[in-house]
Amino acid sequence: MLTKRIIPCLDIKDGRTVKGVNFVQLRDAGDPVELAKIYSDEGADELVFLDITATVDKRKTLAELVTKVAKAINIPFTVGGGISTVEDVKVLLNAGADKISINSAAVKNPSIINEMALEFGSQCIVVAIDTRNVDGIDFVHTHGGRKPTLLRTQAWAQEVCERGAGEILLTSMDHDGTKAGFANEITAEISSMLSIPVIASGGAGNMEHFKDVFTFGKADAALAASIFHFKEIPIPELKGYLGEVDIAIRK
Amino acid sequence: MQVAVIKYNAGNVQSVLYALERLGVEAVLTDDLEIISKADRVIFPGQGEASTAMRYLKEKQLDQLIPNLKQPFFGVCLGQQLLCEYSEENDTACLGVFPVKVKKFIPENSFDFKVPHVGWNNLTELKTPLLKGLSDESFVYYVHSFYCELSDYTIATTNYVLDFAGLMHKDNFYAMQAHPEKSGLVGERILRNFLSL
């Protein structure tokens, strides 16, 4: 049986792991390679690395980090942050990333999704969507959730799927950092609408939130950062709990 | 021991090399017919599209070499599919080692079964020394839209939409749809078992 995935997310700045509370304040949570190895050994199903300050000259540093991670761990991982060209993707995949994720670049130039999917296959192209509810309507936001766009989240999710995205990483900016639970409603809406997997992100605060996002939220995977980094929820405990409440999980 | 990893236009072969490195094995990534022929073990990894991959194998005459190899041979992911006789992916004639067809997942309900099949799924009905030491609850990591049909050569089954061949075996040829290099300790065990066949 295909299991639901638990995905710790490591935000990377200058080669170190950080996690922003609502993406603004940053706290240092350690060495990414070491942390990746710990998560992998603890039973994380996959990892996501987001380079939150990725700039052109930092690209080489990121590729080096990706190689170190690929050598150290035996589970799949995705790399995102500042990726905008086919060449960017090629560098990271060759360095050992299994998938890449794009966000703002796809909003700016949607056809890049088609180009990347054609060149490398949909299976390694994750489109990250940051959404925020404004007066009852869900709008896509870019630049770490700071910049609103006129795109409706549901329509954009449909479009990226049609353009060849292999997965959607859906972050609710309203829930991110609140620890009050995932945005189950919009996650379920998008997951039911699409034929590709949806990774829910933003709002994880306790173990029940994971159960809720897999049941009510119909998510295929759930991503969280600080609660894992600061050991508020140890992954083995979380998986034990999910197994007990009949969520299909890898033991 | 000399391990050759076949180099062709497929994605993410680097991960296979890293996985072997973690097991203490220095493998050589090559499309050289002579090096491949002489290797003690051959791994045929892959991720990509069947017809493009077959075209490349033909250019390099690897399509002639591979079916005639005698040493333990391990096809992974697209590598497994290419060892079959035919793939529905762009109507492609493959290498024909396994008299098996590769088909596309066509779920009746796309919410229950999304395609590609992405994530961790378990192997059941495990057979042969390749899967020594593993239980029916062994999870491996899958990313694929096409699958190999069940046959007499199936040595482990996975269920997604339907039962399909998670692993296959015939003579010196072994094949696996999931990615052993990304399947945690289970994947490492399978790779180790392959190296010690």
Contacts between the chains, C-beta under 8 A, distances in Angstrom:
chain1	res1	chain2	res2	distance
A	1	B	121	6.6
A	1	B	122	6.6
A	1	B	159	6.7
A	2	B	117	6.7
A	2	B	119	5.4
A	2	B	120	7.3
A	2	B	121	4.8
A	2	B	142	7.9
A	2	B	160	5.7
A	3	B	119	6.2
A	3	B	120	4.9
A	3	B	121	7.0
A	3	B	139	6.8
A	4	B	119	7.9
A	5	B	119	5.4
A	5	B	120	7.0
A	40	B	184	7.2
A	45	B	119	7.1
A	45	B	120	5.8
A	70	B	14	6.8
A	70	B	15	6.2
A	70	B	18	5.3
A	71	B	18	4.9
A	71	B	21	6.8
A	71	B	22	7.5
A	74	B	19	6.4
A	74	B	22	6.9
A	74	B	181	7.0
A	74	B	182	6.6
A	74	B	183	7.1
A	74	B	184	5.3
A	74	B	185	7.5
A	74	B	187	6.2
A	74	B	188	6.2
A	75	B	141	7.1
A	75	B	182	6.0
A	75	B	183	7.9
A	75	B	184	5.7
A	76	B	141	6.0
A	76	B	143	7.8
A	76	B	179	7.6
A	76	B	182	4.8
A	93	B	11	6.4
A	93	B	12	6.6
A	94	B	14	6.7
A	95	B	14	7.7
A	96	B	12	7.8
A	96	B	14	5.1
A	96	B	15	6.0
A	96	B	18	6.4
A	98	B	12	6.5
A	98	B	15	7.1
A	98	B	182	6.7
A	120	B	11	6.2
A	121	B	11	6.5
A	121	B	47	6.6
A	121	B	48	6.1
A	121	B	49	7.1
A	122	B	116	7.2
A	123	B	47	7.0
A	123	B	116	5.6
A	123	B	118	7.1
A	123	B	143	4.7
A	123	B	144	7.7
A	123	B	145	8.0
A	124	B	11	6.8
A	124	B	12	7.8
A	124	B	47	7.8
A	166	B	116	6.7
A	166	B	118	7.4
A	167	B	118	6.7
A	191	B	111	7.4
A	192	B	111	5.4
A	194	B	114	7.8
A	195	B	110	4.2
A	195	B	114	5.5
A	195	B	115	6.3
A	196	B	114	5.9
A	196	B	116	7.8
A	197	B	114	5.4
A	197	B	118	5.3
A	197	B	119	7.4
A	218	B	111	7.4
A	220	B	114	6.9
A	220	B	118	7.5
A	220	B	119	7.0
A	221	B	119	7.3
A	250	B	120	4.3
A	250	B	139	4.3
A	251	B	137	6.6
A	251	B	139	7.4
